[in-house]
Structure formats: structure tokens, C-alpha cells
């Protein structure tokens, strides 16, 4: 087996060369090479205990039922275990100052436990086989952990306590799991290059500048759980491909960020909850596939969400509770559902529909609400409910659209609806209740063009205004105004 030194081991040797001669004379060094041949009943056992200043240990075991244990208590400590076989147990314990632990195992039913407590910790484990277990505990300042698991039913657990922590894991197989707990200032935890099914990734981060992510995932029925608490939390999901995957992200802090680009597949579930001040969800190419579900919940001061889907039978739900909420949902395909519920002060929502038989439900409850609905397609159902002061709504279609049903309700003072809709068999129902209700347009008039259309406008309150027209044949328009200072000017031709 080739001995591959960790990259920081080379740096460690260079620094050790600088240390004075008398200190180098006190260095500890152990090299053990064991081979279990046919006929050996119990296999090989190696145990190394070093207490000193600079320790160095290499154990290379080949065979079955191997047991390797390294304990070092000193200043400069490095341990390497290379084991190839089955039922191997590796236990590395290093206490203080400069730690490097490297384990390379090829076999089945292997157990690895590494505990490092000090200042500069590094752990790297490369395991090939099935039903392996890795437990790593690091407590100190500069920790890094790298895991590569090739096989099935492997489990890796990492606990890091410090301020500059980094962990990375890669799976190639099925039914593997990774759990990472980081508590400190600058924590990063990620899964890179996951190939397989029914794998589980879970990351908990408590600190200030936390980053978690999954990059390069190909498989089905995988689960990803991320919990971040701190000031600057970020989750990144890039190039995820598969079906029936679960992505659950919880961010609690001040500046939370969720990035998804993209998730491709069918019947995937994405759950996002952000609690803090500046919450952002950015998924410009979001979900590509069919029957996917997205649930976004933002609770804070300045919330923004952008989610786009490509495919059929998607369900997108966005809930925002705060002061300045911004939400944009884009649905490309058929039979999709988009729901946006904003509860706060200054809510801005934009929904774009490009397809057929889509269902949109948008509700704004707050003070100053603005909504923009763009429709490209036929047989879509749209419902908008705005409650607050200063409600504005624009409904438009860039091309001819047919058989769309649009229902609008506005409650509050200074309600404005602008309609630019073209197509046949479209139904438009508007209810405005409050002071200063207007149905008009940017140039003064709303316009609904097409044949066999239905427009119903009801205004309850004072200072009501209707300016616009229907253009086409076999159209019906009704206008009802209840209150004082009402004006209605409509044109049909």
C-alpha cells in the first residue's frame, strides 16, 4: 500500500527542521509494519503510547482482525494508520499542540475513533468497504476533517469545538450517513461528490460565520439536514440530481442565505426556514423536474425569496413574516401550484406563470403591498388578496392567453389595480373595499382584449375610480360602486 502523507504533514516536517537540535533529539518515532498470513488465528495487534515533545507514528497492518491504538501526549504529534483487511479497529488519541491523523482502511466492519484536543488539528480518513464507523472529536483552534467513504452502510460522526473549523465528506455507495457538529466562529461543513441512494447528511453549526453545502449529488432517496445558528449563515446546494430527495435547512441568525442551483429530478422535497434579520433564498433555476415541493418560511426584518421551477405538478409555498418582504416565484410548466403569503409592513411579490392549468394563491397582509402577476398560458387560476394601506397590483400578459380565471380582493386605503390582459374566455373579478379604490392603468386606462371575456368590478367605499375598456366580441362587463365621489368610464368595442 502506498503511503500518502497529508499535505500539512509536509509543512509540519519543514517546521520541525527549524526547531533546535536539542529539541529534535527528544523526538519520538515509531514505525510498525505487520502482515497477517494464512494460518494466523487472531491477527495483528499494535499499540503505541508516546509522551514527549514531537511524536511520529506509522502503523501499517495487512490482514484480518487487526487492532491498532495510538496515544500521544506531546507538542508535535502525528499518527498514520494504514490498514487493509476486515474487522479492523483503529483508535488514535492525541492531546495538545499540533495534531495530524491520517487513516486509510480497505475492508469491512472497520471502526475508527480519533480524538484530538489542542491547537492545530487535522484528520483525514479514507475508507473502502461496508458497515464502517468513524468517530472524530476535535477541540482546539484550527481543525480540519476530511472523510471519503466508498461502500455501503458506513457512518461518520464529527464533533469540532473551536473557531476555525472545516469538514468535508464524500460518499460513493448506499445507506451511508454523516453527522457534523461544529461550535465556534468560522465553521464550514460540506458534502462533495455524493453518488448513491439513501444517504444521509446532517450538519449542525453554532457560531458566527457558518457555511454548509452539498455539491455534486447524484442519487435517490437522500436526506440533507442543516441547522445553523449565528450571524452570517449560508447554505449552498449545487448540481443536485436525483429523485425523492429531502433537503431541510434551518437558519437562525442575522444574515441567512440559501442558494440552490439547481435540483434536478422528481418528487423532491425542499424545506427552508429562516429566522433572523436579513434572510435570503436564491434559487433562480431552482427545481427542474416534476412533482417537486418547496416550502419557504422566512421570519425576520428583511426577507427575500426567489424560486423558479421547470416542469409539471410542482408545489411552491412561500411564507414571509417581517417588515420588508420580497418574494418572486416563477412557474414553467403545467399543473403547478404557487402560494405566497406575506405578513408584514412593506411586501412586494412577483409571480410569473408560463404554462397551463396552474394555480396561484397570493396573499399580502400588512401596510404597503405591491404585487405583479405575469401570465403566459391558458386555463390558469389566480387569486390575489391584499389587505393594508397602499395596495398596488399589476396583472399582465405578454401574449394572447385564454380561459384564465383571475380573482382580486383589496382591503384598505388607496387600492390600485392595473390590468393589461389579452386573450379570449378570460374571467376577471375585482373587489375593492376602502378609501380611494382605483381600477385603471399607467396611461390612465386598463385594457382587456379578446372575445367572450367577463369583467366584474365591485368598489365599496369613497373616491372610487374605474377607467378602462374591453375590446373584442361577446364580452360582458359589470361595474358596481357604493360610496361617495365615484367615477366610472368604460369602453367596449
Kinemage of the C-alpha trace (Angstrom):
@kinemage 1
@onewidth
@group {chain A} dominant
@subgroup {mainchain}
@vectorlist {calphas} color= white
{ca unk a 1} P 0.000 0.000 0.000
{ca unk a 2} L 1.335 3.422 -0.910
{ca unk a 3} L 1.819 5.796 1.981
{ca unk a 4} L 0.198 9.147 1.191
{ca unk a 5} L 1.187 11.865 3.607
{ca unk a 6} L -1.336 14.576 4.444
{ca unk a 7} L -0.407 17.870 2.879
{ca unk a 8} L 0.119 19.557 6.212
{ca unk a 9} L 2.432 16.796 7.369
{ca unk a 10} L 4.983 18.085 4.876
{ca unk a 11} L 4.603 21.531 6.370
{ca unk a 12} L 4.995 20.026 9.808
{ca unk a 13} L 8.273 18.355 8.917
{ca unk a 14} L 9.578 21.603 7.481
{ca unk a 15} L 8.794 23.477 10.661
{ca unk a 16} L 10.280 20.649 12.719
{ca unk a 17} L 13.567 21.077 10.855
{ca unk a 18} L 13.727 24.633 12.076
{ca unk a 19} L 13.414 23.608 15.710
{ca unk a 20} L 16.749 23.476 17.530
{ca unk a 21} L 18.873 20.313 17.632
{ca unk a 22} L 18.390 19.535 21.342
{ca unk a 23} L 14.658 19.501 20.870
{ca unk a 24} L 14.894 17.239 17.868
{ca unk a 25} L 16.929 14.833 19.937
{ca unk a 26} L 13.878 14.346 22.108
{ca unk a 27} L 11.638 13.336 19.201
{ca unk a 28} L 9.638 10.119 19.413
{ca unk a 29} L 9.285 7.892 16.380
{ca unk a 30} L 7.521 4.548 15.969
{ca unk a 31} L 7.090 2.587 12.737
{ca unk a 32} L 5.265 -0.750 12.847
{ca unk a 33} L 4.590 -2.966 9.840
{ca unk a 34} L 2.539 -6.127 10.381
{ca unk a 35} L 1.222 -8.713 7.937
{ca unk a 36} L -1.239 -11.437 8.817
{ca unk a 37} L -0.606 -14.563 6.767
{ca unk a 38} L -2.727 -17.626 6.309
{ca unk a 39} L -2.756 -19.603 9.497
{ca unk a 40} L -2.807 -16.686 11.905
{ca unk a 41} L -5.841 -17.073 14.098
{ca unk a 42} L -6.239 -13.759 15.841
{ca unk a 43} L -4.487 -11.323 13.554
{ca unk a 44} L -2.200 -8.431 14.475
{ca unk a 45} L -2.305 -6.005 17.403
{ca unk a 46} L -0.235 -2.811 17.643
{ca unk a 47} L -0.332 -0.302 20.499
{ca unk a 48} L 1.811 2.839 20.698
{ca unk a 49} L 1.977 5.221 23.661
{ca unk a 50} L 4.236 8.262 23.393
{ca unk a 51} L 4.658 11.116 25.860
{ca unk a 52} L 7.075 13.747 24.723
{ca unk a 53} L 7.575 16.774 22.596
{ca unk a 54} L 7.413 15.696 18.975
{ca unk a 55} L 5.884 12.297 18.207
{ca unk a 56} L 5.667 10.390 14.951
{ca unk a 57} L 3.821 7.092 14.426
{ca unk a 58} L 3.206 4.956 11.354
{ca unk a 59} L 1.321 1.648 11.606
{ca unk a 60} L 0.793 -0.462 8.510
{ca unk a 61} L -1.288 -3.610 9.003
{ca unk a 62} L -2.468 -6.066 6.366
{ca unk a 63} L -4.741 -8.946 7.316
{ca unk a 64} L -7.828 -9.825 9.338
{ca unk a 65} L -8.924 -8.862 12.845
{ca unk a 66} L -6.309 -6.115 13.230
{ca unk a 67} L -6.270 -3.833 16.273
{ca unk a 68} L -4.300 -0.575 16.207
{ca unk a 69} L -4.221 2.017 19.016
{ca unk a 70} L -2.064 5.168 19.158
{ca unk a 71} L -1.942 7.560 22.121
{ca unk a 72} L 0.358 10.568 22.005
{ca unk a 73} L 0.703 13.290 24.617
{ca unk a 74} L 3.126 15.985 23.499
{ca unk a 75} L 3.796 19.084 21.422
{ca unk a 76} L 4.135 17.897 17.825
{ca unk a 77} L 2.035 14.776 17.285
{ca unk a 78} L 1.302 12.939 14.024
{ca unk a 79} L -0.170 9.475 13.590
{ca unk a 80} L -0.827 7.480 10.401
{ca unk a 81} L -2.668 4.174 10.250
{ca unk a 82} L -2.779 2.150 7.028
{ca unk a 83} L -4.904 -0.969 7.467
{ca unk a 84} L -6.205 -3.356 4.837
{ca unk a 85} L -8.472 -6.213 5.861
{ca unk a 86} L -11.679 -6.909 7.776
{ca unk a 87} L -12.899 -6.248 11.310
{ca unk a 88} L -10.215 -3.628 11.982
{ca unk a 89} L -10.315 -1.288 14.959
{ca unk a 90} L -8.273 1.944 14.926
{ca unk a 91} L -8.103 4.256 17.925
{ca unk a 92} L -5.964 7.402 17.780
{ca unk a 93} L -5.785 9.795 20.707
{ca unk a 94} L -3.675 12.970 20.570
{ca unk a 95} L -3.786 15.744 23.139
{ca unk a 96} L -2.004 19.022 22.680
{ca unk a 97} L -0.470 21.381 20.215
{ca unk a 98} L -0.014 20.209 16.582
{ca unk a 99} L -2.097 17.178 15.522
{ca unk a 100} L -2.273 15.283 12.254
{ca unk a 101} L -4.103 11.950 11.996
{ca unk a 102} L -4.411 10.035 8.728
{ca unk a 103} L -6.217 6.707 8.403
{ca unk a 104} L -6.567 4.639 5.228
{ca unk a 105} L -8.630 1.453 5.546
{ca unk a 106} L -9.712 -1.049 2.916
{ca unk a 107} L -12.004 -3.761 4.258
{ca unk a 108} L -15.280 -4.422 6.034
{ca unk a 109} L -16.618 -3.766 9.539
{ca unk a 110} L -13.906 -1.274 10.451
{ca unk a 111} L -14.167 1.102 13.417
{ca unk a 112} L -12.165 4.329 13.581
{ca unk a 113} L -12.143 6.660 16.578
{ca unk a 114} L -9.905 9.757 16.535
{ca unk a 115} L -9.801 12.320 19.331
{ca unk a 116} L -7.615 15.409 19.019
{ca unk a 117} L -7.512 18.163 21.588
{ca unk a 118} L -5.208 21.100 21.047
{ca unk a 119} L -4.247 23.867 18.722
{ca unk a 120} L -3.770 22.704 15.114
{ca unk a 121} L -5.797 19.585 14.317
{ca unk a 122} L -6.199 17.710 11.034
{ca unk a 123} L -7.997 14.420 10.442
{ca unk a 124} L -8.276 12.562 7.148
{ca unk a 125} L -9.937 9.170 6.766
{ca unk a 126} L -10.220 7.196 3.544
{ca unk a 127} L -12.305 4.048 3.906
{ca unk a 128} L -13.326 1.455 1.349
{ca unk a 129} L -15.792 -1.191 2.446
{ca unk a 130} L -19.133 -1.711 4.120
{ca unk a 131} L -20.535 -1.148 7.623
{ca unk a 132} L -17.679 1.093 8.751
{ca unk a 133} L -17.878 3.595 11.601
{ca unk a 134} L -15.819 6.763 12.059
{ca unk a 135} L -15.989 8.933 15.185
{ca unk a 136} L -13.819 12.050 15.304
{ca unk a 137} L -13.657 14.594 18.099
{ca unk a 138} L -11.532 17.703 17.759
{ca unk a 139} L -11.293 20.507 20.291
{ca unk a 140} L -8.992 23.412 19.578
{ca unk a 141} L -8.397 26.309 17.235
{ca unk a 142} L -7.585 25.219 13.664
{ca unk a 143} L -9.398 21.965 12.872
{ca unk a 144} L -9.944 20.271 9.531
{ca unk a 145} L -11.558 16.924 8.822
{ca unk a 146} L -11.800 15.027 5.541
{ca unk a 147} L -13.794 11.832 5.031
{ca unk a 148} L -14.096 9.682 1.929
{ca unk a 149} L -16.349 6.635 2.226
{ca unk a 150} L -16.643 4.127 -0.588
{ca unk a 151} L -19.117 1.371 0.164
{ca unk a 152} L -22.467 0.808 1.816
{ca unk a 153} L -23.876 1.322 5.317
{ca unk a 154} L -20.985 3.466 6.524
{ca unk a 155} L -21.374 6.060 9.293
{ca unk a 156} L -19.159 9.052 10.089
{ca unk a 157} L -19.539 11.378 13.077
{ca unk a 158} L -17.591 14.591 13.610
{ca unk a 159} L -17.579 16.887 16.636
{ca unk a 160} L -15.473 20.035 16.399
{ca unk a 161} L -15.153 22.691 19.082
{ca unk a 162} L -13.148 25.766 18.202
{ca unk a 163} L -13.214 28.818 15.994
{ca unk a 164} L -11.832 27.901 12.545
{ca unk a 165} L -13.393 24.531 11.721
{ca unk a 166} L -13.711 22.799 8.369
{ca unk a 167} L -15.191 19.429 7.475
{ca unk a 168} L -15.707 17.687 4.154
{ca unk a 169} L -17.210 14.315 3.313
{ca unk a 170} L -17.745 12.336 0.130
{ca unk a 171} L -19.880 9.210 -0.315
{ca unk a 172} L -19.839 6.613 -3.054
{ca unk a 173} L -22.362 3.976 -2.107
{ca unk a 174} L -25.720 3.459 -0.448
{ca unk a 175} L -27.135 3.852 3.061
{ca unk a 176} L -24.237 5.999 4.296
{ca unk a 177} L -24.581 8.716 6.936
{ca unk a 178} L -22.547 11.706 8.073
{ca unk a 179} L -23.195 13.868 11.131
{ca unk a 180} L -21.204 17.023 11.840
{ca unk a 181} L -21.419 19.250 14.909
{ca unk a 182} L -19.414 22.453 14.852
{ca unk a 183} L -19.351 25.083 17.563
{ca unk a 184} L -17.162 28.111 17.002
{ca unk a 185} L -16.642 31.179 14.873
{ca unk a 186} L -15.762 30.198 11.288
{ca unk a 187} L -17.343 26.819 10.640
{ca unk a 188} L -17.692 25.146 7.255
{ca unk a 189} L -19.213 21.753 6.577
{ca unk a 190} L -19.900 20.251 3.187
{ca unk a 191} L -20.640 17.125 1.221
{ca unk a 192} L -18.890 16.856 -2.121
{ca unk a 193} L -19.442 14.228 -4.805
{ca unk a 194} L -22.168 12.011 -3.410
{ca unk a 195} L -23.007 9.025 -5.604
{ca unk a 196} L -25.596 6.609 -4.281
{ca unk a 197} L -29.017 6.193 -2.734
{ca unk a 198} L -30.484 6.511 0.753
{ca unk a 199} L -27.566 8.517 2.129
{ca unk a 200} L -27.926 10.973 4.988
{ca unk a 201} L -26.041 14.243 5.592
{ca unk a 202} L -26.648 16.224 8.780
{ca unk a 203} L -24.804 19.354 9.873
{ca unk a 204} L -25.284 21.455 12.989
{ca unk a 205} L -23.369 24.698 13.284
{ca unk a 206} L -23.339 27.104 16.204
{ca unk a 207} L -21.199 30.144 15.635
{ca unk a 208} L -20.721 33.360 13.734
{ca unk a 209} L -19.823 32.727 10.079
{ca unk a 210} L -21.206 29.298 9.217
{ca unk a 211} L -21.245 27.782 5.743
{ca unk a 212} L -22.788 24.420 4.858
{ca unk a 213} L -23.321 22.916 1.455
{ca unk a 214} L -23.803 19.942 -0.805
{ca unk a 215} L -22.061 19.948 -4.184
{ca unk a 216} L -22.291 17.261 -6.832
{ca unk a 217} L -25.019 14.847 -5.719
{ca unk a 218} L -26.335 12.012 -7.870
{ca unk a 219} L -28.772 9.551 -6.337
{ca unk a 220} L -32.242 8.930 -4.972
{ca unk a 221} L -33.879 8.977 -1.539
{ca unk a 222} L -31.060 11.008 0.005
{ca unk a 223} L -31.632 13.297 3.005
{ca unk a 224} L -29.858 16.546 3.895
{ca unk a 225} L -30.411 18.288 7.221
{ca unk a 226} L -28.687 21.574 8.093
{ca unk a 227} L -29.140 23.717 11.208
{ca unk a 228} L -27.223 26.981 11.539
{ca unk a 229} L -27.239 29.465 14.394
{ca unk a 230} L -25.150 32.594 14.227
{ca unk a 231} L -24.688 35.881 12.448
{ca unk a 232} L -23.686 35.020 8.871
{ca unk a 233} L -25.158 31.659 7.906
{ca unk a 234} L -25.075 30.318 4.356
{ca unk a 235} L -26.223 27.078 2.748
{ca unk a 236} L -25.238 26.190 -0.816
{ca unk a 237} L -26.672 23.337 -2.889
{ca unk a 238} L -25.162 22.978 -6.349
{ca unk a 239} L -25.611 20.363 -9.048
{ca unk a 240} L -28.014 18.020 -7.226
{ca unk a 241} L -29.552 15.270 -9.356
{ca unk a 242} L -31.979 12.567 -8.235
{ca unk a 243} L -35.492 11.655 -7.152
{ca unk a 244} L -37.262 11.538 -3.790
{ca unk a 245} L -34.553 13.579 -2.060
{ca unk a 246} L -35.182 15.632 1.094
{ca unk a 247} L -33.459 18.944 1.786
{ca unk a 248} L -34.255 20.510 5.181
{ca unk a 249} L -32.435 23.736 6.147
{ca unk a 250} L -32.974 25.756 9.334
{ca unk a 251} L -31.120 29.059 9.718
{ca unk a 252} L -31.330 31.215 12.830
{ca unk a 253} L -29.275 34.380 12.888
{ca unk a 254} L -28.841 37.777 11.322
{ca unk a 255} L -27.776 37.282 7.691
{ca unk a 256} L -29.045 33.923 6.455
{ca unk a 257} L -28.541 32.819 2.853
{ca unk a 258} L -29.883 29.775 0.969
{ca unk a 259} L -28.577 29.090 -2.540
{ca unk a 260} L -29.897 26.320 -4.815
{ca unk a 261} L -28.651 25.922 -8.388
{ca unk a 262} L -30.323 23.606 -9.341
{ca unk a 263} L -32.090 20.494 -8.013
{ca unk a 264} L -32.998 18.160 -10.874
{ca unk a 265} L -35.341 15.227 -10.502
{ca unk a 266} L -38.835 14.222 -9.483
{ca unk a 267} L -40.702 14.113 -6.181
{ca unk a 268} L -38.102 16.068 -4.224
{ca unk a 269} L -38.942 17.991 -1.052
{ca unk a 270} L -37.190 21.243 -0.071
{ca unk a 271} L -37.892 22.797 3.348
{ca unk a 272} L -36.363 26.168 4.244
{ca unk a 273} L -36.864 28.121 7.453
{ca unk a 274} L -35.002 31.326 8.177
{ca unk a 275} L -35.277 33.295 11.408
{ca unk a 276} L -33.279 36.471 11.617
{ca unk a 277} L -32.745 39.913 10.186
{ca unk a 278} L -31.563 39.557 6.582
{ca unk a 279} L -32.914 36.306 5.177
{ca unk a 280} L -32.434 35.417 1.520
{ca unk a 281} L -33.437 32.441 -0.599
{ca unk a 282} L -31.961 32.457 -4.098
{ca unk a 283} L -32.919 29.639 -6.466
{ca unk a 284} L -33.020 31.191 -9.955
{ca unk a 285} L -33.011 27.764 -11.595
{ca unk a 286} L -34.473 26.065 -8.502
{ca unk a 287} L -36.231 22.824 -9.369
{ca unk a 288} L -36.139 21.044 -12.707
{ca unk a 289} L -38.399 18.007 -12.956
{ca unk a 290} L -41.889 17.002 -11.886
{ca unk a 291} L -43.882 16.625 -8.669
{ca unk a 292} L -41.456 18.600 -6.505
{ca unk a 293} L -42.474 20.520 -3.381
{ca unk a 294} L -40.893 23.643 -1.889
{ca unk a 295} L -41.772 25.225 1.442
{ca unk a 296} L -40.056 28.515 2.377
{ca unk a 297} L -40.700 30.250 5.694
{ca unk a 298} L -38.913 33.484 6.481
{ca unk a 299} L -39.343 35.255 9.796
{ca unk a 300} L -37.334 38.429 10.248
{ca unk a 301} L -36.925 42.001 9.120
{ca unk a 302} L -35.676 41.956 5.524
{ca unk a 303} L -36.765 38.738 3.811
{ca unk a 304} L -36.258 37.962 0.120
{ca unk a 305} L -37.076 34.806 -1.803
{ca unk a 306} L -36.574 33.853 -5.450
{ca unk a 307} L -37.666 30.397 -6.550
{ca unk a 308} L -38.086 29.143 -10.102
{ca unk a 309} L -39.365 25.746 -11.240
{ca unk a 310} L -39.304 24.000 -14.584
{ca unk a 311} L -41.670 21.058 -15.045
{ca unk a 312} L -45.136 19.905 -14.062
{ca unk a 313} L -47.036 19.331 -10.835
{ca unk a 314} L -44.757 21.443 -8.614
{ca unk a 315} L -45.972 22.883 -5.318
{ca unk a 316} L -44.229 26.081 -4.192
{ca unk a 317} L -45.210 27.778 -0.937
{ca unk a 318} L -43.546 30.901 0.475
{ca unk a 319} L -44.423 32.412 3.849
{ca unk a 320} L -42.858 35.671 4.986
{ca unk a 321} L -43.344 37.350 8.341
{ca unk a 322} L -41.437 40.564 8.903
{ca unk a 323} L -41.063 44.157 7.825
{ca unk a 324} L -39.681 44.255 4.277
{ca unk a 325} L -40.668 41.092 2.432
{ca unk a 326} L -39.726 40.448 -1.190
{ca unk a 327} L -40.814 37.275 -2.959
{ca unk a 328} L -40.630 36.097 -6.558
{ca unk a 329} L -41.966 32.776 -7.842
{ca unk a 330} L -41.580 31.595 -11.430
{ca unk a 331} L -43.527 28.547 -12.642
{ca unk a 332} L -42.671 26.995 -16.015
{ca unk a 333} L -44.901 24.067 -16.898
{ca unk a 334} L -48.358 22.697 -16.249
{ca unk a 335} L -50.433 21.853 -13.176
{ca unk a 336} L -48.138 23.796 -10.839
{ca unk a 337} L -49.227 25.478 -7.610
{ca unk a 338} L -47.654 28.654 -6.270
{ca unk a 339} L -48.627 30.167 -2.933
{ca unk a 340} L -47.134 33.305 -1.389
{ca unk a 341} L -48.238 34.607 1.999
{ca unk a 342} L -46.560 37.827 3.161
{ca unk a 343} L -47.363 39.279 6.548
{ca unk a 344} L -45.538 42.473 7.399
{ca unk a 345} L -45.128 46.131 6.529
{ca unk a 346} L -43.699 46.521 3.024
{ca unk a 347} L -44.497 43.433 0.972
{ca unk a 348} L -43.502 43.031 -2.679
{ca unk a 349} L -44.492 39.863 -4.536
{ca unk a 350} L -43.972 38.854 -8.132
{ca unk a 351} L -45.368 35.676 -9.697
{ca unk a 352} L -44.807 34.577 -13.282
{ca unk a 353} L -46.760 31.736 -14.893
{ca unk a 354} L -45.661 30.112 -18.135
{ca unk a 355} L -47.842 27.093 -18.848
{ca unk a 356} L -51.314 25.630 -18.482
{ca unk a 357} L -53.598 24.676 -15.606
{ca unk a 358} L -51.502 26.391 -12.946
{ca unk a 359} L -52.927 27.586 -9.633
{ca unk a 360} L -51.660 30.775 -7.944
{ca unk a 361} L -52.684 31.979 -4.491
{ca unk a 362} L -51.073 35.203 -3.288
{ca unk a 363} L -51.950 36.922 -0.005
{ca unk a 364} L -50.416 40.083 1.439
{ca unk a 365} L -51.288 41.293 4.916
{ca unk a 366} L -49.517 44.453 6.024
{ca unk a 367} L -49.228 48.146 5.355
{ca unk a 368} L -47.771 48.736 1.884
{ca unk a 369} L -48.366 45.864 -0.512
{ca unk a 370} L -47.183 45.611 -4.125
{ca unk a 371} L -47.836 42.623 -6.391
{ca unk a 372} L -47.056 41.836 -10.026
{ca unk a 373} L -48.618 38.867 -11.834
{ca unk a 374} L -47.451 37.897 -15.331
{ca unk a 375} L -49.403 35.206 -17.173
{ca unk a 376} L -48.267 33.269 -20.228
{ca unk a 377} L -50.522 30.292 -20.847
{ca unk a 378} L -54.094 29.090 -20.699
{ca unk a 379} L -56.542 27.719 -18.127
{ca unk a 380} L -54.749 29.197 -15.126
{ca unk a 381} L -56.427 30.156 -11.833
{ca unk a 382} L -55.107 33.214 -9.991
{ca unk a 383} L -56.256 34.587 -6.630
{ca unk a 384} L -54.821 37.758 -5.065
{ca unk a 385} L -55.743 39.123 -1.645
{ca unk a 386} L -54.183 42.377 -0.406
{ca unk a 387} L -55.005 43.871 2.969
{ca unk a 388} L -53.303 47.031 4.157
{ca unk a 389} L -52.731 50.645 3.233
{ca unk a 390} L -51.496 51.450 -0.244
{ca unk a 391} L -52.164 48.205 -2.100
{ca unk a 392} L -50.927 48.015 -5.703
{ca unk a 393} L -51.431 45.215 -8.214
{ca unk a 394} L -50.419 44.757 -11.843
{ca unk a 395} L -51.759 41.822 -13.861
{ca unk a 396} L -50.401 41.479 -17.369
{ca unk a 397} L -49.946 39.042 -20.231
{ca unk a 398} L -47.187 39.398 -22.803
{ca unk a 399} L -49.017 37.256 -25.364
{ca unk a 400} L -52.559 36.118 -26.055
{ca unk a 401} L -53.773 33.887 -23.204
{ca unk a 402} L -57.104 32.116 -22.954
{ca unk a 403} L -59.527 30.778 -20.340
{ca unk a 404} L -57.753 32.230 -17.319
{ca unk a 405} L -59.661 32.956 -14.102
{ca unk a 406} L -58.411 35.891 -12.042
{ca unk a 407} L -59.939 36.932 -8.704
{ca unk a 408} L -58.673 40.026 -6.871
{ca unk a 409} L -59.549 41.347 -3.421
{ca unk a 410} L -58.134 44.537 -1.892
{ca unk a 411} L -58.969 45.789 1.601
{ca unk a 412} L -57.615 49.069 2.904
{ca unk a 413} L -56.985 52.589 1.749
{ca unk a 414} L -55.655 53.603 -1.670
{ca unk a 415} L -56.142 50.384 -3.601
{ca unk a 416} L -54.896 50.261 -7.185
{ca unk a 417} L -55.388 47.570 -9.831
{ca unk a 418} L -53.801 47.793 -13.283
{ca unk a 419} L -54.858 45.227 -15.884
{ca unk a 420} L -53.259 44.546 -19.272
{ca unk a 421} L -54.732 41.243 -20.430
{ca unk a 422} L -55.157 39.862 -23.936
{ca unk a 423} L -56.974 36.686 -24.942
{ca unk a 424} L -60.341 35.024 -25.104
{ca unk a 425} L -62.619 33.448 -22.486
{ca unk a 426} L -60.779 35.147 -19.632
{ca unk a 427} L -62.633 35.917 -16.391
{ca unk a 428} L -61.683 38.854 -14.174
{ca unk a 429} L -63.331 39.527 -10.791
{ca unk a 430} L -62.201 42.555 -8.745
{ca unk a 431} L -63.373 43.543 -5.245
{ca unk a 432} L -62.021 46.711 -3.614
{ca unk a 433} L -63.060 47.881 -0.154
{ca unk a 434} L -61.750 51.046 1.485
{ca unk a 435} L -60.914 54.642 0.674
{ca unk a 436} L -59.536 55.515 -2.727
{ca unk a 437} L -60.208 52.465 -4.898
{ca unk a 438} L -58.911 52.654 -8.453
{ca unk a 439} L -59.043 50.269 -11.378
{ca unk a 440} L -57.046 51.936 -14.123
{ca unk a 441} L -53.609 51.782 -15.773
{ca unk a 442} L -50.265 53.505 -16.111
{ca unk a 443} L -51.593 55.560 -19.011
{ca unk a 444} L -54.876 56.059 -17.212
{ca unk a 445} L -56.837 53.084 -18.535
{ca unk a 446} L -56.852 49.339 -18.004
{ca unk a 447} L -57.269 47.154 -21.088
{ca unk a 448} L -58.760 43.689 -21.514
{ca unk a 449} L -58.710 42.464 -25.102
{ca unk a 450} L -60.230 39.322 -26.572
{ca unk a 451} L -63.513 37.587 -27.144
{ca unk a 452} L -66.066 36.110 -24.741
{ca unk a 453} L -64.472 37.714 -21.707
{ca unk a 454} L -66.039 38.528 -18.343
{ca unk a 455} L -65.049 41.513 -16.176
{ca unk a 456} L -66.702 42.225 -12.823
{ca unk a 457} L -65.634 45.209 -10.688
{ca unk a 458} L -67.064 45.980 -7.243
{ca unk a 459} L -65.895 49.007 -5.224
{ca unk a 460} L -67.077 49.667 -1.666
{ca unk a 461} L -66.039 52.976 -0.147
{ca unk a 462} L -65.366 56.554 -1.188
{ca unk a 463} L -63.345 58.046 -4.030
{ca unk a 464} L -63.804 55.101 -6.377
{ca unk a 465} L -62.471 55.227 -9.914
{ca unk a 466} L -62.823 52.842 -12.886
{ca unk a 467} L -61.134 53.733 -16.156
{ca unk a 468} L -60.655 51.183 -18.918
{ca unk a 469} L -62.221 49.033 -21.543
{ca unk a 470} L -62.928 45.703 -23.144
{ca unk a 471} L -62.004 45.099 -26.740
{ca unk a 472} L -63.454 42.215 -28.728
{ca unk a 473} L -66.769 40.461 -29.232
{ca unk a 474} L -69.244 38.811 -26.871
{ca unk a 475} L -67.699 40.421 -23.792
{ca unk a 476} L -69.537 41.220 -20.533
{ca unk a 477} L -68.558 43.897 -18.006
{ca unk a 478} L -70.286 44.884 -14.768
{ca unk a 479} L -69.244 47.791 -12.519
{ca unk a 480} L -70.691 48.317 -9.034
{ca unk a 481} L -69.679 51.343 -6.938
{ca unk a 482} L -71.013 52.006 -3.425
{ca unk a 483} L -69.925 55.223 -1.737
{ca unk a 484} L -69.209 58.871 -2.495
{ca unk a 485} L -67.166 60.591 -5.219
{ca unk a 486} L -67.352 57.718 -7.669
{ca unk a 487} L -66.275 57.819 -11.304
{ca unk a 488} L -66.612 55.051 -13.895
{ca unk a 489} L -65.603 55.388 -17.535
{ca unk a 490} L -65.569 52.144 -19.512
{ca unk a 491} L -65.389 51.367 -23.193
{ca unk a 492} L -66.495 48.231 -25.008
{ca unk a 493} L -65.862 47.740 -28.669
